[in-house]
Amino acid sequence: MPHFPKPFFRTARQCWFVEIDGRQIRLCQDREEAFRRYGAIISKPRPKRLASDSVAVLMDLFLDWCVKHRPGRTYDWYRERCQGFLDTLPATLNVCELKPFHVQQWADAHKWNDGMKRGAMIAIKRAFNWLAKQGLIDRSPISGLELPPQGHRDRVITPDEYKGILARYEGDPFADLIELAWETGARAQELWMVEARHVQGNAWVFPAKEAKGKRRPRIIQLTERAIMITQRLMLKYPAGRLLRNEDGVPWTRQAVSCRFLRLKKKIGEKLCLTNFRHTFCSHALMNGVDSVIVSKLMGHTSTRMIESVYGHMTAEFLQAAVKKATA
């Protein structure tokens, strides 16, 4: 005979509950009404289970969906992390056996900083959240996974430091990448993606489908120096990516990271393109540019990001404004 879970009364909550597939469902305080609701729940047809509930099979379904509905670079990002996680699990591990501990153990086994751990763990959480939303599993088995705190790359590069870094790469195509990061405040992926077709007057314009968020075009204003570099690269590469290495190969995340690792041996710290973006924003605010304008230049839809990441600077500007107002 089939076995059905029975309602039970929780004294602390003064209410009837029933547990189905590991999830407690609140019914009612009144016993008769609770059993009526219980009957309605179990009378509904249960969703069909997959032929295999193994973690590997389920995550493959998520990646198949990413191939069809997400950009190639987003799929690659999920695939790298999901495959790395699966490699640490038994091939036959069932989804009901998966615990947050498995994800935490996998992340801790790498020499990642908190930001990298957080990103990797988020990728795994999103996979199982998607499976739950699609009805392929009842609920995510790692919903209780705690993430490391969100880090901020708040390192501001001084003009003298920038000149020193740039001097090391005279005649090297890497200098173009650094200069454009400094001059535009563009995101790293925008620097890698820009092509001659994106150049419109004194700006780079990415159509909505190529911009972050896919909702509106991304417009990156160019300084005189950025315009000069862009025009030179357009003559050299009229088609395809503008920013390339000495072999004519477009820059990638890994290649840029390797360059900054080499630089670390000379200056004693690891920088990244995001540090240049942060510096661009910080300098704009310190020079008195309104936060609304700065948010537009950075490609944000509101000032929320500016206020949350650069809140300490905003306080300093307000204090300076008070002094000006009362002078």
C-alpha positions in Angstrom: 0.0 0.0 0.0 1.2 3.5 -0.7 2.4 5.4 2.3 1.2 9.0 2.8 2.6 11.5 5.3 0.2 12.5 8.2 -0.5 15.9 9.6 1.0 16.7 13.0 0.4 19.5 15.5 3.3 21.8 16.5 2.6 23.1 20.0 5.1 25.9 19.7 3.3 27.3 16.7 -0.2 26.2 17.7 -0.8 24.9 14.2 -1.1 21.7 12.1 1.6 20.9 9.6 2.4 18.2 7.1 5.8 17.3 5.8 6.0 16.3 2.1 9.3 15.6 0.3 11.2 17.1 3.2 9.3 20.4 3.1 6.9 21.3 6.0 3.6 22.8 4.8 1.5 24.9 7.2 -2.1 23.8 7.2 -4.3 25.4 9.8 -4.9 25.9 13.5 -8.3 24.1 13.4 -7.9 20.3 13.2 -10.9 19.6 10.9 -9.9 22.4 8.4 -6.3 21.2 8.6 -7.2 17.6 7.5 -9.5 19.0 4.8 -6.5 21.0 3.4 -4.3 17.9 3.8 -6.7 15.9 1.7 -6.8 18.5 -1.0 -2.9 18.5 -1.1 -2.4 14.7 -1.4 -5.3 14.4 -3.9 -3.4 16.5 -6.5 -1.3 14.5 -8.9 2.4 14.6 -8.0 4.8 15.9 -10.6 6.6 13.3 -12.6 10.2 12.7 -11.5 13.1 12.5 -13.9 14.4 9.1 -14.8 17.6 10.1 -12.9 17.8 12.5 -10.0 21.6 12.5 -10.0 23.2 15.9 -9.5 25.1 15.5 -12.7 22.0 14.9 -14.9 20.2 17.8 -13.3 23.0 20.3 -13.7 23.4 19.2 -17.4 19.7 20.3 -17.8 20.6 23.7 -16.4 23.6 24.1 -18.7 21.5 23.0 -21.7 19.1 25.8 -20.9 22.0 28.3 -20.6 23.2 27.4 -24.1 19.8 28.3 -25.6 18.9 31.3 -23.4 22.1 33.0 -22.3 25.0 34.6 -24.1 28.0 32.4 -24.9 30.3 34.0 -22.3 27.6 33.5 -19.6 27.2 29.9 -20.5 31.0 29.4 -20.4 31.0 31.1 -16.9 28.4 28.6 -15.6 29.9 25.6 -17.3 33.3 26.2 -15.9 32.0 26.4 -12.3 29.4 23.7 -12.5 31.8 21.2 -14.1 34.4 22.0 -11.5 31.9 21.3 -8.8 30.7 18.1 -10.4 34.3 16.8 -10.6 34.4 16.7 -6.8 31.2 14.7 -6.4 30.5 11.0 -6.8 29.0 10.4 -10.3 25.9 8.8 -8.8 25.2 11.3 -6.0 21.5 11.9 -5.8 20.0 15.4 -5.4 18.4 14.5 -2.1 21.9 13.6 -0.8 23.4 16.9 -1.8 24.1 19.3 1.1 25.4 22.8 1.4 28.6 21.3 2.9 29.5 19.8 -0.5 29.5 23.3 -2.1 31.4 24.8 0.8 34.0 22.1 0.8 34.5 22.5 -3.0 34.9 26.3 -2.7 37.3 26.1 0.3 39.5 23.6 -1.6 40.6 26.4 -3.9 42.9 29.3 -3.2 40.2 31.8 -4.1 39.6 35.1 -2.3 36.1 35.7 -0.8 34.9 37.4 -4.0 35.8 34.5 -6.2 34.4 32.0 -3.7 31.1 34.0 -3.6 30.8 34.0 -7.4 31.5 30.3 -7.7 29.0 29.4 -5.0 26.3 31.7 -6.5 26.7 29.8 -9.8 25.8 26.5 -8.1 23.0 28.1 -6.2 21.5 29.6 -9.3 21.6 26.2 -11.0 19.5 24.5 -8.3 17.1 27.6 -8.0 16.4 27.3 -11.7 15.7 23.5 -11.4 13.3 24.3 -8.5 11.5 27.0 -10.6 11.1 24.6 -13.5 9.5 22.0 -11.2 12.3 19.5 -11.9 13.0 19.3 -8.1 10.8 20.2 -5.2 13.2 22.7 -3.7 16.9 23.6 -3.8 18.9 21.3 -1.5 21.5 24.1 -0.9 19.1 26.9 -0.2 20.7 27.3 3.2 24.2 27.8 1.8 25.9 30.8 3.3 27.9 33.0 1.0 31.1 34.9 1.7 30.6 38.7 2.1 30.6 40.7 -1.1 34.0 42.3 -1.5 34.8 45.7 -3.0 37.9 46.5 -5.1 38.2 49.9 -3.5 41.9 50.4 -4.4 42.3 53.8 -6.0 45.3 54.1 -8.3 47.1 57.5 -8.1 48.1 59.4 -11.2 51.8 58.8 -10.4 51.2 55.0 -10.0 49.3 55.0 -13.3 52.2 56.7 -15.1 54.7 54.2 -13.5 52.6 51.3 -14.7 52.1 52.7 -18.1 55.9 53.3 -18.5 56.5 49.6 -18.1 54.5 48.8 -21.2 55.7 51.3 -23.7 55.2 49.9 -27.2 53.2 47.0 -25.7 49.5 46.5 -26.8 48.8 45.9 -23.1 49.3 49.7 -22.7 46.3 50.4 -24.9 44.1 48.3 -22.7 45.3 50.0 -19.5 45.0 53.5 -21.0 41.4 52.9 -22.2 40.5 51.4 -18.8 41.9 54.6 -17.2 40.3 57.0 -19.6 36.8 55.5 -20.0 36.0 53.6 -16.7 34.6 50.9 -18.9 33.8 47.4 -17.6 36.4 44.8 -18.4 34.1 42.9 -20.7 33.3 46.1 -22.6 37.0 46.7 -23.2 37.4 43.2 -24.6 34.2 43.4 -26.7 34.6 46.8 -28.4 34.9 46.8 -32.2 35.1 49.4 -34.9 31.3 49.0 -35.5 30.7 50.2 -31.9 32.4 53.6 -32.5 30.0 56.5 -33.1 31.6 59.9 -33.0 33.2 60.4 -29.6 31.7 57.4 -28.0 31.5 53.6 -28.0 27.9 52.5 -28.3 26.9 48.9 -27.5 23.3 48.0 -28.7 21.0 46.8 -26.0 21.4 43.1 -26.9 25.2 43.4 -26.4 25.1 45.6 -23.2 25.0 44.4 -19.7 21.4 43.8 -18.7 20.2 43.6 -22.3 17.6 46.4 -21.7 19.2 49.6 -23.0 22.2 50.6 -25.1 25.5 51.2 -23.2 27.2 54.5 -24.2 30.8 55.1 -23.2 32.0 58.6 -23.6 35.6 59.0 -24.9 38.3 61.5 -23.9 40.7 63.0 -26.5 43.3 60.4 -25.6 40.8 57.5 -25.8 39.6 58.8 -29.2 43.2 58.8 -30.5 43.8 55.2 -29.3 40.5 54.1 -30.7 41.1 55.6 -34.2 44.5 54.1 -34.4 43.2 50.6 -33.5 40.3 51.0 -36.0 42.8 51.5 -38.8 44.7 48.4 -37.7 41.6 46.2 -37.0 38.6 47.5 -39.1 36.8 44.2 -38.3 36.6 42.3 -35.1 37.9 43.2 -31.6 40.0 46.4 -31.3 42.0 45.4 -28.3 44.5 42.6 -29.0 47.8 41.3 -27.8 51.1 41.5 -29.7 50.1 38.4 -31.7 46.9 40.0 -32.9 44.8 37.8 -30.6 41.9 39.5 -28.7 42.5 39.8 -25.0 40.7 37.4 -22.7 40.1 37.4 -19.0 42.8 34.7 -18.4 45.4 36.6 -20.6 44.8 39.9 -18.8 45.0 38.2 -15.4 48.4 36.6 -16.3 49.7 40.1 -17.3 48.6 41.5 -13.9 50.2 38.6 -12.1 53.5 39.4 -13.8 53.1 43.0 -12.8 52.5 42.0 -9.2 56.1 40.6 -9.1 57.3 44.1 -9.9 55.0 46.4 -7.9 54.1 44.0 -5.0 50.3 43.8 -5.5 47.8 42.3 -7.9 45.7 44.8 -9.7 42.9 44.2 -12.2 40.9 46.3 -14.7 38.2 46.8 -12.1 40.6 48.8 -10.1 40.9 51.3 -13.0 37.1 51.5 -13.3 36.9 52.2 -9.6 39.6 54.8 -9.9 37.8 56.5 -12.8 34.6 56.8 -10.6 36.5 57.9 -7.5 38.3 60.7 -9.4 35.1 61.9 -11.0 33.5 62.2 -7.6 36.5 63.9 -6.1 36.5 66.4 -8.9 33.0 67.4 -8.1 31.1 65.6 -10.9 27.5 65.1 -9.8 26.7 61.5 -8.8 23.8 61.2 -11.3 26.3 62.1 -14.1 28.9 59.7 -12.7 26.3 56.9 -12.7 25.5 57.6 -16.3 29.2 57.5 -17.3 29.6 54.2 -15.4 26.6 52.6 -17.1 24.4 52.3 -14.0 20.7 52.7 -14.2 20.6 54.7 -11.0 22.9 56.2 -8.3 22.3 53.3 -6.0 25.6 51.6 -6.9 27.5 54.8 -6.5 25.9 55.5 -3.1 26.6 51.9 -1.8 30.1 51.5 -3.0 31.3 55.1 -2.7 29.2 56.2 0.3 32.3 57.1 2.3 33.3 59.5 -0.4 29.8 61.0 -0.6 30.0 61.9 3.1 33.2 63.8 2.5 31.7 65.7 -0.4 28.7 66.6 1.6 30.9 67.9 4.4 32.9 70.0 1.8 29.5 71.3 0.4 28.5 72.4 3.9 31.7 74.4 4.2 31.1 76.0 0.8 27.5 76.8 1.7 28.4 78.6 4.9 31.6 80.3 3.6 
